[in-house]
Amino acid sequence: MIELKKVSKSFGSYQALSQLDLHIATETTTVLIGASGCGKSTIMRLITALIEPDEGSIEFDGEVIDQKNKISFRQQIGYVIQGGGLFPHLTASDNITLVAKELKHSKSEIAEKLIQLCALTHFDSEKLLSFPSELSGGQIQRVALMRALMLDPKVLLLDEPLGSLDPIIRASLQSDLKEIFQQLKKTVLLVTHDMGEASYFGDTLVLLRQGQILQQGKLSEFVDAPANRYVTDFITSQRSLTW
């Protein structure tokens, strides 16, 4: 579905990514893990064409993403960020349907999709007229997810979507998200610091360090055949993780 080929990206003197190759398979969940500053969010921003690579290319379904086609590609990608990123002056409903309205989808189509998404995400439809300040953290993330799914995208990107939630709400949303991924059969790319969360969601885990991939595969491979000492240290530092 998505392929990064020899991608490098710098911000001033800081090398965020260096000659990175990454293949994200169709209808699977790939999870990017690693310490802060390792390049996870940079990969997300490159895929959505918010920034451009200094070197290399990014392909979507075999077609290179560039300035000419980036808008059409963005409409095939749903993006959820930490904290939700909702517009505070819009209701939950208006946040979810904003882009669909801009693209002139019919009122009946939007209304039907909204009902479907509320059921899918277990969101109380009576809260659709509430503003973000009137919603809980978990409700905000459900609204952000519905907004990302409104156009039925091929790919779903989630950048630390549960990082700001308390453990009980986070566990509930993890369960719901996994069910949604399986039901919709989307291609998913998820960023997290949490190895337990990564292993719960991921078909493939990708551990990054200083803009390069150290190892990718199943959690069992990281445990039984670590690529180097850093891989072992990263896993064992997750004290809450049980095997």
Steps between C-alpha positions, in 0.01 A plus 500: 500500500769751605871483435781733606810456284836636617327791673710760679375811678685769692386804695794736497797307639274231650475177297151364570512211249792349314463280188194331650317216325157405634224285352149522647288208382134526402236423767756455777589706807860622509617663822792742522676495837806668644615779726403863442682650202559168324303601189153354559296816457720615213399186310133582563540857375683380189228249413233768527717733289505765772876504439712371211801266514842645428590177322315187396133446416171400659257282304129443560357202311803514271469871420754753627352770725600847379376859504264439207303213651544548876147637554334197342719269708414683822132429435585129511666532841337543840725663761454497879743685727558503875236707673265472201583834338134604485397855413378644833241731341325215315265239643595133489271454199651796313854379574418156359321620187704810414698356208204302362300823486788684331508223239126548440383159620122485523327571832338156498834328437667693781215430743503128423877479538485685831253245640723214385811653657330563834401133513846387390687706761241458780449876516179636653324681213344741751851644546535596133385856573752541784816705462842343572520681835184313605638155413724261694842398372369167377205664323733748330713216362189320373392819321849535351481140379159558343635808324789293363259230376236733354629475142556123528878531446720216382760575767467600864789679673498532879774702670500422876117505496462370856805650664318768700228275644481342844561121515137385530373712209809409300439127546138538391597694189774252415243222494260703287772608258620146442144389429461789253825415321391138459148590391594764242813322371685830464871542445612652831821674604515576872762683709547424869768505769335209678628153410198328653267710288716437193488123545123513562427678171787416270529239228847647448705705748765741373758624752671824400806672639660821372308489175575141410322165542676276749260206475155411374279195543293333769550568871627144544781574254604807700511287814655180360729648234575868573704676233728661760525599866290814454204288388526291816539808719198668341279198559614427854456867595124447456458365852123473473527261204447133577572211270 
